Amino acid sequence: MATKAHAAQSEQRRYLLVRAGSRRCAVPVDRVQKIVRSLVLHAVPGSSAHLLGLAQYGGEPLAVLDLEAMLDGGAKAGGGRGQRMTIVVRAGAEQATETVGLAVDDAIQVITLNDKDLRPTGPGLAVAEALIGDALVTVVDLQGLAGEG
């Protein structure tokens, strides 16, 4: 009986709540390395619509991806907006992560979500949704993100 009670308990996970355009997104906090402002981006001719460019980070090139565009199907949503921030994250499977940047409009706070409060939305980058107050939050899964740039 104790096993069933233990299985019924929901696991809690911590996320960084960010704003990407009109969306609020939850990025797993254990994948976040740093929040950076004012990265100089260099365009990559012929790149995918969601790659904003390359920046230098820690002496290495960093692909900076537009989180809003990725969630909205590839449209370059952030091209004309003012200065944004970059969330530097570890993307990919645990055994083979790579560092990428996610361009967002704001990093709001760290939140805790219970697995039982998540409504799965399917495979891909946006894997679930949750209500926080009256706001719908998109839960982002970074495991499949490596190689997107």
Chimera marker file (.cmm) of the C-alpha trace (Angstrom):
<marker_set name="trace">
<marker id="1" x="0.000" y="0.000" z="0.000" r="1" g="1" b="0" radius="0.5"/>
<marker id="2" x="2.868" y="2.375" z="0.738" r="1" g="1" b="0" radius="0.5"/>
<marker id="3" x="4.100" y="1.896" z="-2.821" r="1" g="1" b="0" radius="0.5"/>
<marker id="4" x="0.764" y="3.053" z="-4.276" r="1" g="1" b="0" radius="0.5"/>
<marker id="5" x="0.678" y="6.077" z="-1.986" r="1" g="1" b="0" radius="0.5"/>
<marker id="6" x="4.223" y="6.965" z="-3.026" r="1" g="1" b="0" radius="0.5"/>
<marker id="7" x="3.375" y="6.557" z="-6.728" r="1" g="1" b="0" radius="0.5"/>
<marker id="8" x="0.309" y="8.756" z="-6.327" r="1" g="1" b="0" radius="0.5"/>
<marker id="9" x="2.435" y="11.645" z="-5.086" r="1" g="1" b="0" radius="0.5"/>
<marker id="10" x="3.282" y="14.140" z="-7.772" r="1" g="1" b="0" radius="0.5"/>
<marker id="11" x="6.891" y="15.076" z="-8.446" r="1" g="1" b="0" radius="0.5"/>
<marker id="12" x="7.751" y="18.761" z="-8.212" r="1" g="1" b="0" radius="0.5"/>
<marker id="13" x="10.128" y="20.399" z="-10.672" r="1" g="1" b="0" radius="0.5"/>
<marker id="14" x="11.627" y="23.882" z="-10.759" r="1" g="1" b="0" radius="0.5"/>
<marker id="15" x="11.424" y="26.071" z="-13.860" r="1" g="1" b="0" radius="0.5"/>
<marker id="16" x="12.563" y="29.520" z="-14.915" r="1" g="1" b="0" radius="0.5"/>
<marker id="17" x="9.460" y="31.425" z="-15.978" r="1" g="1" b="0" radius="0.5"/>
<marker id="18" x="10.207" y="33.597" z="-19.028" r="1" g="1" b="0" radius="0.5"/>
<marker id="19" x="8.221" y="35.763" z="-21.419" r="1" g="1" b="0" radius="0.5"/>
<marker id="20" x="8.717" y="35.177" z="-25.141" r="1" g="1" b="0" radius="0.5"/>
<marker id="21" x="6.446" y="37.561" z="-27.025" r="1" g="1" b="0" radius="0.5"/>
<marker id="22" x="2.917" y="37.032" z="-25.741" r="1" g="1" b="0" radius="0.5"/>
<marker id="23" x="3.782" y="33.618" z="-24.275" r="1" g="1" b="0" radius="0.5"/>
<marker id="24" x="4.876" y="32.704" z="-20.791" r="1" g="1" b="0" radius="0.5"/>
<marker id="25" x="7.178" y="29.699" z="-20.850" r="1" g="1" b="0" radius="0.5"/>
<marker id="26" x="8.685" y="27.444" z="-18.213" r="1" g="1" b="0" radius="0.5"/>
<marker id="27" x="12.283" y="26.353" z="-18.913" r="1" g="1" b="0" radius="0.5"/>
<marker id="28" x="13.755" y="23.624" z="-16.656" r="1" g="1" b="0" radius="0.5"/>
<marker id="29" x="15.948" y="25.498" z="-14.184" r="1" g="1" b="0" radius="0.5"/>
<marker id="30" x="18.474" y="22.649" z="-13.996" r="1" g="1" b="0" radius="0.5"/>
<marker id="31" x="19.274" y="23.294" z="-17.686" r="1" g="1" b="0" radius="0.5"/>
<marker id="32" x="19.826" y="27.072" z="-17.289" r="1" g="1" b="0" radius="0.5"/>
<marker id="33" x="23.473" y="28.147" z="-17.087" r="1" g="1" b="0" radius="0.5"/>
<marker id="34" x="23.147" y="31.910" z="-17.171" r="1" g="1" b="0" radius="0.5"/>
<marker id="35" x="20.928" y="34.843" z="-18.099" r="1" g="1" b="0" radius="0.5"/>
<marker id="36" x="22.786" y="37.320" z="-20.330" r="1" g="1" b="0" radius="0.5"/>
<marker id="37" x="21.869" y="40.761" z="-21.648" r="1" g="1" b="0" radius="0.5"/>
<marker id="38" x="23.334" y="42.613" z="-24.590" r="1" g="1" b="0" radius="0.5"/>
<marker id="39" x="24.905" y="39.819" z="-26.621" r="1" g="1" b="0" radius="0.5"/>
<marker id="40" x="26.129" y="40.997" z="-30.010" r="1" g="1" b="0" radius="0.5"/>
<marker id="41" x="24.580" y="38.718" z="-32.637" r="1" g="1" b="0" radius="0.5"/>
<marker id="42" x="26.105" y="37.995" z="-36.017" r="1" g="1" b="0" radius="0.5"/>
<marker id="43" x="23.618" y="36.894" z="-38.685" r="1" g="1" b="0" radius="0.5"/>
<marker id="44" x="24.150" y="33.553" z="-40.395" r="1" g="1" b="0" radius="0.5"/>
<marker id="45" x="23.134" y="33.773" z="-44.081" r="1" g="1" b="0" radius="0.5"/>
<marker id="46" x="20.810" y="30.976" z="-45.150" r="1" g="1" b="0" radius="0.5"/>
<marker id="47" x="20.054" y="29.906" z="-41.579" r="1" g="1" b="0" radius="0.5"/>
<marker id="48" x="16.689" y="28.665" z="-40.334" r="1" g="1" b="0" radius="0.5"/>
<marker id="49" x="14.047" y="31.233" z="-39.423" r="1" g="1" b="0" radius="0.5"/>
<marker id="50" x="14.435" y="30.696" z="-35.679" r="1" g="1" b="0" radius="0.5"/>
<marker id="51" x="18.240" y="31.181" z="-35.571" r="1" g="1" b="0" radius="0.5"/>
<marker id="52" x="18.775" y="34.838" z="-34.699" r="1" g="1" b="0" radius="0.5"/>
<marker id="53" x="22.528" y="34.551" z="-35.098" r="1" g="1" b="0" radius="0.5"/>
<marker id="54" x="25.769" y="33.604" z="-33.418" r="1" g="1" b="0" radius="0.5"/>
<marker id="55" x="27.227" y="35.350" z="-30.391" r="1" g="1" b="0" radius="0.5"/>
<marker id="56" x="30.503" y="34.920" z="-28.570" r="1" g="1" b="0" radius="0.5"/>
<marker id="57" x="30.029" y="33.378" z="-25.143" r="1" g="1" b="0" radius="0.5"/>
<marker id="58" x="32.910" y="32.204" z="-23.001" r="1" g="1" b="0" radius="0.5"/>
<marker id="59" x="35.268" y="32.434" z="-25.959" r="1" g="1" b="0" radius="0.5"/>
<marker id="60" x="33.124" y="30.061" z="-28.035" r="1" g="1" b="0" radius="0.5"/>
<marker id="61" x="30.382" y="30.641" z="-30.632" r="1" g="1" b="0" radius="0.5"/>
<marker id="62" x="26.857" y="30.409" z="-29.224" r="1" g="1" b="0" radius="0.5"/>
<marker id="63" x="23.834" y="29.818" z="-31.449" r="1" g="1" b="0" radius="0.5"/>
<marker id="64" x="21.013" y="32.103" z="-30.267" r="1" g="1" b="0" radius="0.5"/>
<marker id="65" x="17.539" y="30.819" z="-31.072" r="1" g="1" b="0" radius="0.5"/>
<marker id="66" x="14.288" y="32.786" z="-30.970" r="1" g="1" b="0" radius="0.5"/>
<marker id="67" x="12.133" y="30.866" z="-28.469" r="1" g="1" b="0" radius="0.5"/>
<marker id="68" x="8.929" y="32.582" z="-29.554" r="1" g="1" b="0" radius="0.5"/>
<marker id="69" x="9.540" y="31.815" z="-33.242" r="1" g="1" b="0" radius="0.5"/>
<marker id="70" x="10.340" y="28.190" z="-32.447" r="1" g="1" b="0" radius="0.5"/>
<marker id="71" x="7.105" y="27.775" z="-30.520" r="1" g="1" b="0" radius="0.5"/>
<marker id="72" x="5.080" y="29.592" z="-33.193" r="1" g="1" b="0" radius="0.5"/>
<marker id="73" x="6.294" y="27.492" z="-36.105" r="1" g="1" b="0" radius="0.5"/>
<marker id="74" x="9.375" y="29.355" z="-37.298" r="1" g="1" b="0" radius="0.5"/>
<marker id="75" x="8.219" y="32.906" z="-38.023" r="1" g="1" b="0" radius="0.5"/>
<marker id="76" x="10.898" y="35.459" z="-37.123" r="1" g="1" b="0" radius="0.5"/>
<marker id="77" x="8.904" y="37.072" z="-34.378" r="1" g="1" b="0" radius="0.5"/>
<marker id="78" x="11.682" y="38.902" z="-32.576" r="1" g="1" b="0" radius="0.5"/>
<marker id="79" x="13.464" y="40.553" z="-35.478" r="1" g="1" b="0" radius="0.5"/>
<marker id="80" x="12.173" y="44.086" z="-34.987" r="1" g="1" b="0" radius="0.5"/>
<marker id="81" x="11.941" y="44.239" z="-31.211" r="1" g="1" b="0" radius="0.5"/>
<marker id="82" x="14.341" y="46.097" z="-28.983" r="1" g="1" b="0" radius="0.5"/>
<marker id="83" x="17.077" y="44.607" z="-26.812" r="1" g="1" b="0" radius="0.5"/>
<marker id="84" x="16.226" y="41.152" z="-25.524" r="1" g="1" b="0" radius="0.5"/>
<marker id="85" x="17.928" y="38.814" z="-23.106" r="1" g="1" b="0" radius="0.5"/>
<marker id="86" x="19.415" y="35.411" z="-23.747" r="1" g="1" b="0" radius="0.5"/>
<marker id="87" x="18.932" y="32.404" z="-21.510" r="1" g="1" b="0" radius="0.5"/>
<marker id="88" x="22.023" y="30.199" z="-21.939" r="1" g="1" b="0" radius="0.5"/>
<marker id="89" x="20.890" y="26.579" z="-21.576" r="1" g="1" b="0" radius="0.5"/>
<marker id="90" x="22.111" y="23.014" z="-21.974" r="1" g="1" b="0" radius="0.5"/>
<marker id="91" x="20.043" y="21.443" z="-24.754" r="1" g="1" b="0" radius="0.5"/>
<marker id="92" x="19.871" y="17.817" z="-25.838" r="1" g="1" b="0" radius="0.5"/>
<marker id="93" x="19.881" y="14.499" z="-24.037" r="1" g="1" b="0" radius="0.5"/>
<marker id="94" x="21.711" y="14.398" z="-20.706" r="1" g="1" b="0" radius="0.5"/>
<marker id="95" x="24.590" y="12.363" z="-22.163" r="1" g="1" b="0" radius="0.5"/>
<marker id="96" x="25.139" y="14.722" z="-25.121" r="1" g="1" b="0" radius="0.5"/>
<marker id="97" x="24.180" y="18.292" z="-24.252" r="1" g="1" b="0" radius="0.5"/>
<marker id="98" x="25.254" y="21.375" z="-26.149" r="1" g="1" b="0" radius="0.5"/>
<marker id="99" x="25.098" y="24.973" z="-25.030" r="1" g="1" b="0" radius="0.5"/>
<marker id="100" x="22.643" y="27.212" z="-26.899" r="1" g="1" b="0" radius="0.5"/>
<marker id="101" x="21.026" y="30.571" z="-26.232" r="1" g="1" b="0" radius="0.5"/>
<marker id="102" x="17.292" y="31.198" z="-26.138" r="1" g="1" b="0" radius="0.5"/>
<marker id="103" x="16.277" y="34.781" z="-26.894" r="1" g="1" b="0" radius="0.5"/>
<marker id="104" x="13.401" y="35.865" z="-24.657" r="1" g="1" b="0" radius="0.5"/>
<marker id="105" x="11.864" y="39.180" z="-23.684" r="1" g="1" b="0" radius="0.5"/>
<marker id="106" x="12.080" y="38.756" z="-19.921" r="1" g="1" b="0" radius="0.5"/>
<marker id="107" x="13.121" y="36.307" z="-17.216" r="1" g="1" b="0" radius="0.5"/>
<marker id="108" x="10.433" y="36.591" z="-14.554" r="1" g="1" b="0" radius="0.5"/>
<marker id="109" x="11.099" y="34.196" z="-11.663" r="1" g="1" b="0" radius="0.5"/>
<marker id="110" x="11.805" y="30.627" z="-10.633" r="1" g="1" b="0" radius="0.5"/>
<marker id="111" x="8.636" y="28.602" z="-10.101" r="1" g="1" b="0" radius="0.5"/>
<marker id="112" x="7.801" y="25.082" z="-8.945" r="1" g="1" b="0" radius="0.5"/>
<marker id="113" x="5.270" y="22.979" z="-10.855" r="1" g="1" b="0" radius="0.5"/>
<marker id="114" x="3.792" y="19.640" z="-9.869" r="1" g="1" b="0" radius="0.5"/>
<marker id="115" x="3.731" y="16.996" z="-12.584" r="1" g="1" b="0" radius="0.5"/>
<marker id="116" x="0.029" y="16.428" z="-11.832" r="1" g="1" b="0" radius="0.5"/>
<marker id="117" x="-0.718" y="20.058" z="-12.759" r="1" g="1" b="0" radius="0.5"/>
<marker id="118" x="0.782" y="19.709" z="-16.251" r="1" g="1" b="0" radius="0.5"/>
<marker id="119" x="-1.430" y="19.004" z="-19.247" r="1" g="1" b="0" radius="0.5"/>
<marker id="120" x="0.625" y="17.211" z="-21.940" r="1" g="1" b="0" radius="0.5"/>
<marker id="121" x="0.471" y="18.811" z="-25.389" r="1" g="1" b="0" radius="0.5"/>
<marker id="122" x="2.495" y="16.234" z="-27.310" r="1" g="1" b="0" radius="0.5"/>
<marker id="123" x="6.055" y="15.749" z="-28.507" r="1" g="1" b="0" radius="0.5"/>
<marker id="124" x="8.253" y="18.630" z="-29.558" r="1" g="1" b="0" radius="0.5"/>
<marker id="125" x="9.581" y="21.731" z="-27.857" r="1" g="1" b="0" radius="0.5"/>
<marker id="126" x="6.306" y="22.601" z="-26.091" r="1" g="1" b="0" radius="0.5"/>
<marker id="127" x="5.464" y="19.412" z="-24.197" r="1" g="1" b="0" radius="0.5"/>
<marker id="128" x="2.895" y="20.600" z="-21.667" r="1" g="1" b="0" radius="0.5"/>
<marker id="129" x="0.845" y="23.493" z="-20.397" r="1" g="1" b="0" radius="0.5"/>
<marker id="130" x="0.006" y="24.606" z="-16.878" r="1" g="1" b="0" radius="0.5"/>
<marker id="131" x="-2.156" y="27.305" z="-15.366" r="1" g="1" b="0" radius="0.5"/>
<marker id="132" x="-0.413" y="29.683" z="-13.003" r="1" g="1" b="0" radius="0.5"/>
<marker id="133" x="-3.105" y="31.910" z="-11.608" r="1" g="1" b="0" radius="0.5"/>
<marker id="134" x="-5.091" y="32.790" z="-14.738" r="1" g="1" b="0" radius="0.5"/>
<marker id="135" x="-2.064" y="32.661" z="-17.072" r="1" g="1" b="0" radius="0.5"/>
<marker id="136" x="-1.380" y="29.709" z="-19.355" r="1" g="1" b="0" radius="0.5"/>
<marker id="137" x="2.295" y="28.677" z="-19.256" r="1" g="1" b="0" radius="0.5"/>
<marker id="138" x="4.004" y="26.576" z="-21.947" r="1" g="1" b="0" radius="0.5"/>
<marker id="139" x="6.431" y="24.006" z="-20.530" r="1" g="1" b="0" radius="0.5"/>
<marker id="140" x="9.531" y="23.733" z="-22.734" r="1" g="1" b="0" radius="0.5"/>
<marker id="141" x="11.498" y="20.485" z="-23.119" r="1" g="1" b="0" radius="0.5"/>
<marker id="142" x="15.127" y="21.101" z="-24.080" r="1" g="1" b="0" radius="0.5"/>
<marker id="143" x="16.097" y="17.465" z="-24.683" r="1" g="1" b="0" radius="0.5"/>
<marker id="144" x="15.196" y="17.539" z="-28.380" r="1" g="1" b="0" radius="0.5"/>
<marker id="145" x="16.547" y="21.043" z="-29.006" r="1" g="1" b="0" radius="0.5"/>
<marker id="146" x="20.214" y="20.265" z="-29.782" r="1" g="1" b="0" radius="0.5"/>
<marker id="147" x="21.026" y="20.636" z="-33.454" r="1" g="1" b="0" radius="0.5"/>
<marker id="148" x="18.086" y="22.976" z="-34.141" r="1" g="1" b="0" radius="0.5"/>
<marker id="149" x="20.348" y="25.888" z="-35.181" r="1" g="1" b="0" radius="0.5"/>
<link id1="1" id2="2" r="1" g="1" b="0" radius="0.2"/>
<link id1="2" id2="3" r="1" g="1" b="0" radius="0.2"/>
<link id1="3" id2="4" r="1" g="1" b="0" radius="0.2"/>
<link id1="4" id2="5" r="1" g="1" b="0" radius="0.2"/>
<link id1="5" id2="6" r="1" g="1" b="0" radius="0.2"/>
<link id1="6" id2="7" r="1" g="1" b="0" radius="0.2"/>
<link id1="7" id2="8" r="1" g="1" b="0" radius="0.2"/>
<link id1="8" id2="9" r="1" g="1" b="0" radius="0.2"/>
<link id1="9" id2="10" r="1" g="1" b="0" radius="0.2"/>
<link id1="10" id2="11" r="1" g="1" b="0" radius="0.2"/>
<link id1="11" id2="12" r="1" g="1" b="0" radius="0.2"/>
<link id1="12" id2="13" r="1" g="1" b="0" radius="0.2"/>
<link id1="13" id2="14" r="1" g="1" b="0" radius="0.2"/>
<link id1="14" id2="15" r="1" g="1" b="0" radius="0.2"/>
<link id1="15" id2="16" r="1" g="1" b="0" radius="0.2"/>
<link id1="16" id2="17" r="1" g="1" b="0" radius="0.2"/>
<link id1="17" id2="18" r="1" g="1" b="0" radius="0.2"/>
<link id1="18" id2="19" r="1" g="1" b="0" radius="0.2"/>
<link id1="19" id2="20" r="1" g="1" b="0" radius="0.2"/>
<link id1="20" id2="21" r="1" g="1" b="0" radius="0.2"/>
<link id1="21" id2="22" r="1" g="1" b="0" radius="0.2"/>
<link id1="22" id2="23" r="1" g="1" b="0" radius="0.2"/>
<link id1="23" id2="24" r="1" g="1" b="0" radius="0.2"/>
<link id1="24" id2="25" r="1" g="1" b="0" radius="0.2"/>
<link id1="25" id2="26" r="1" g="1" b="0" radius="0.2"/>
<link id1="26" id2="27" r="1" g="1" b="0" radius="0.2"/>
<link id1="27" id2="28" r="1" g="1" b="0" radius="0.2"/>
<link id1="28" id2="29" r="1" g="1" b="0" radius="0.2"/>
<link id1="29" id2="30" r="1" g="1" b="0" radius="0.2"/>
<link id1="30" id2="31" r="1" g="1" b="0" radius="0.2"/>
<link id1="31" id2="32" r="1" g="1" b="0" radius="0.2"/>
<link id1="32" id2="33" r="1" g="1" b="0" radius="0.2"/>
<link id1="33" id2="34" r="1" g="1" b="0" radius="0.2"/>
<link id1="34" id2="35" r="1" g="1" b="0" radius="0.2"/>
<link id1="35" id2="36" r="1" g="1" b="0" radius="0.2"/>
<link id1="36" id2="37" r="1" g="1" b="0" radius="0.2"/>
<link id1="37" id2="38" r="1" g="1" b="0" radius="0.2"/>
<link id1="38" id2="39" r="1" g="1" b="0" radius="0.2"/>
<link id1="39" id2="40" r="1" g="1" b="0" radius="0.2"/>
<link id1="40" id2="41" r="1" g="1" b="0" radius="0.2"/>
<link id1="41" id2="42" r="1" g="1" b="0" radius="0.2"/>
<link id1="42" id2="43" r="1" g="1" b="0" radius="0.2"/>
<link id1="43" id2="44" r="1" g="1" b="0" radius="0.2"/>
<link id1="44" id2="45" r="1" g="1" b="0" radius="0.2"/>
<link id1="45" id2="46" r="1" g="1" b="0" radius="0.2"/>
<link id1="46" id2="47" r="1" g="1" b="0" radius="0.2"/>
<link id1="47" id2="48" r="1" g="1" b="0" radius="0.2"/>
<link id1="48" id2="49" r="1" g="1" b="0" radius="0.2"/>
<link id1="49" id2="50" r="1" g="1" b="0" radius="0.2"/>
<link id1="50" id2="51" r="1" g="1" b="0" radius="0.2"/>
<link id1="51" id2="52" r="1" g="1" b="0" radius="0.2"/>
<link id1="52" id2="53" r="1" g="1" b="0" radius="0.2"/>
<link id1="53" id2="54" r="1" g="1" b="0" radius="0.2"/>
<link id1="54" id2="55" r="1" g="1" b="0" radius="0.2"/>
<link id1="55" id2="56" r="1" g="1" b="0" radius="0.2"/>
<link id1="56" id2="57" r="1" g="1" b="0" radius="0.2"/>
<link id1="57" id2="58" r="1" g="1" b="0" radius="0.2"/>
<link id1="58" id2="59" r="1" g="1" b="0" radius="0.2"/>
<link id1="59" id2="60" r="1" g="1" b="0" radius="0.2"/>
<link id1="60" id2="61" r="1" g="1" b="0" radius="0.2"/>
<link id1="61" id2="62" r="1" g="1" b="0" radius="0.2"/>
<link id1="62" id2="63" r="1" g="1" b="0" radius="0.2"/>
<link id1="63" id2="64" r="1" g="1" b="0" radius="0.2"/>
<link id1="64" id2="65" r="1" g="1" b="0" radius="0.2"/>
<link id1="65" id2="66" r="1" g="1" b="0" radius="0.2"/>
<link id1="66" id2="67" r="1" g="1" b="0" radius="0.2"/>
<link id1="67" id2="68" r="1" g="1" b="0" radius="0.2"/>
<link id1="68" id2="69" r="1" g="1" b="0" radius="0.2"/>
<link id1="69" id2="70" r="1" g="1" b="0" radius="0.2"/>
<link id1="70" id2="71" r="1" g="1" b="0" radius="0.2"/>
<link id1="71" id2="72" r="1" g="1" b="0" radius="0.2"/>
<link id1="72" id2="73" r="1" g="1" b="0" radius="0.2"/>
<link id1="73" id2="74" r="1" g="1" b="0" radius="0.2"/>
<link id1="74" id2="75" r="1" g="1" b="0" radius="0.2"/>
<link id1="75" id2="76" r="1" g="1" b="0" radius="0.2"/>
<link id1="76" id2="77" r="1" g="1" b="0" radius="0.2"/>
<link id1="77" id2="78" r="1" g="1" b="0" radius="0.2"/>
<link id1="78" id2="79" r="1" g="1" b="0" radius="0.2"/>
<link id1="79" id2="80" r="1" g="1" b="0" radius="0.2"/>
<link id1="80" id2="81" r="1" g="1" b="0" radius="0.2"/>
<link id1="81" id2="82" r="1" g="1" b="0" radius="0.2"/>
<link id1="82" id2="83" r="1" g="1" b="0" radius="0.2"/>
<link id1="83" id2="84" r="1" g="1" b="0" radius="0.2"/>
<link id1="84" id2="85" r="1" g="1" b="0" radius="0.2"/>
<link id1="85" id2="86" r="1" g="1" b="0" radius="0.2"/>
<link id1="86" id2="87" r="1" g="1" b="0" radius="0.2"/>
<link id1="87" id2="88" r="1" g="1" b="0" radius="0.2"/>
<link id1="88" id2="89" r="1" g="1" b="0" radius="0.2"/>
<link id1="89" id2="90" r="1" g="1" b="0" radius="0.2"/>
<link id1="90" id2="91" r="1" g="1" b="0" radius="0.2"/>
<link id1="91" id2="92" r="1" g="1" b="0" radius="0.2"/>
<link id1="92" id2="93" r="1" g="1" b="0" radius="0.2"/>
<link id1="93" id2="94" r="1" g="1" b="0" radius="0.2"/>
<link id1="94" id2="95" r="1" g="1" b="0" radius="0.2"/>
<link id1="95" id2="96" r="1" g="1" b="0" radius="0.2"/>
<link id1="96" id2="97" r="1" g="1" b="0" radius="0.2"/>
<link id1="97" id2="98" r="1" g="1" b="0" radius="0.2"/>
<link id1="98" id2="99" r="1" g="1" b="0" radius="0.2"/>
<link id1="99" id2="100" r="1" g="1" b="0" radius="0.2"/>
<link id1="100" id2="101" r="1" g="1" b="0" radius="0.2"/>
<link id1="101" id2="102" r="1" g="1" b="0" radius="0.2"/>
<link id1="102" id2="103" r="1" g="1" b="0" radius="0.2"/>
<link id1="103" id2="104" r="1" g="1" b="0" radius="0.2"/>
<link id1="104" id2="105" r="1" g="1" b="0" radius="0.2"/>
<link id1="105" id2="106" r="1" g="1" b="0" radius="0.2"/>
<link id1="106" id2="107" r="1" g="1" b="0" radius="0.2"/>
<link id1="107" id2="108" r="1" g="1" b="0" radius="0.2"/>
<link id1="108" id2="109" r="1" g="1" b="0" radius="0.2"/>
<link id1="109" id2="110" r="1" g="1" b="0" radius="0.2"/>
<link id1="110" id2="111" r="1" g="1" b="0" radius="0.2"/>
<link id1="111" id2="112" r="1" g="1" b="0" radius="0.2"/>
<link id1="112" id2="113" r="1" g="1" b="0" radius="0.2"/>
<link id1="113" id2="114" r="1" g="1" b="0" radius="0.2"/>
<link id1="114" id2="115" r="1" g="1" b="0" radius="0.2"/>
<link id1="115" id2="116" r="1" g="1" b="0" radius="0.2"/>
<link id1="116" id2="117" r="1" g="1" b="0" radius="0.2"/>
<link id1="117" id2="118" r="1" g="1" b="0" radius="0.2"/>
<link id1="118" id2="119" r="1" g="1" b="0" radius="0.2"/>
<link id1="119" id2="120" r="1" g="1" b="0" radius="0.2"/>
<link id1="120" id2="121" r="1" g="1" b="0" radius="0.2"/>
<link id1="121" id2="122" r="1" g="1" b="0" radius="0.2"/>
<link id1="122" id2="123" r="1" g="1" b="0" radius="0.2"/>
<link id1="123" id2="124" r="1" g="1" b="0" radius="0.2"/>
<link id1="124" id2="125" r="1" g="1" b="0" radius="0.2"/>
<link id1="125" id2="126" r="1" g="1" b="0" radius="0.2"/>
<link id1="126" id2="127" r="1" g="1" b="0" radius="0.2"/>
<link id1="127" id2="128" r="1" g="1" b="0" radius="0.2"/>
<link id1="128" id2="129" r="1" g="1" b="0" radius="0.2"/>
<link id1="129" id2="130" r="1" g="1" b="0" radius="0.2"/>
<link id1="130" id2="131" r="1" g="1" b="0" radius="0.2"/>
<link id1="131" id2="132" r="1" g="1" b="0" radius="0.2"/>
<link id1="132" id2="133" r="1" g="1" b="0" radius="0.2"/>
<link id1="133" id2="134" r="1" g="1" b="0" radius="0.2"/>
<link id1="134" id2="135" r="1" g="1" b="0" radius="0.2"/>
<link id1="135" id2="136" r="1" g="1" b="0" radius="0.2"/>
<link id1="136" id2="137" r="1" g="1" b="0" radius="0.2"/>
<link id1="137" id2="138" r="1" g="1" b="0" radius="0.2"/>
<link id1="138" id2="139" r="1" g="1" b="0" radius="0.2"/>
<link id1="139" id2="140" r="1" g="1" b="0" radius="0.2"/>
<link id1="140" id2="141" r="1" g="1" b="0" radius="0.2"/>
<link id1="141" id2="142" r="1" g="1" b="0" radius="0.2"/>
<link id1="142" id2="143" r="1" g="1" b="0" radius="0.2"/>
<link id1="143" id2="144" r="1" g="1" b="0" radius="0.2"/>
<link id1="144" id2="145" r="1" g="1" b="0" radius="0.2"/>
<link id1="145" id2="146" r="1" g="1" b="0" radius="0.2"/>
<link id1="146" id2="147" r="1" g="1" b="0" radius="0.2"/>
<link id1="147" id2="148" r="1" g="1" b="0" radius="0.2"/>
<link id1="148" id2="149" r="1" g="1" b="0" radius="0.2"/>
</marker_set>
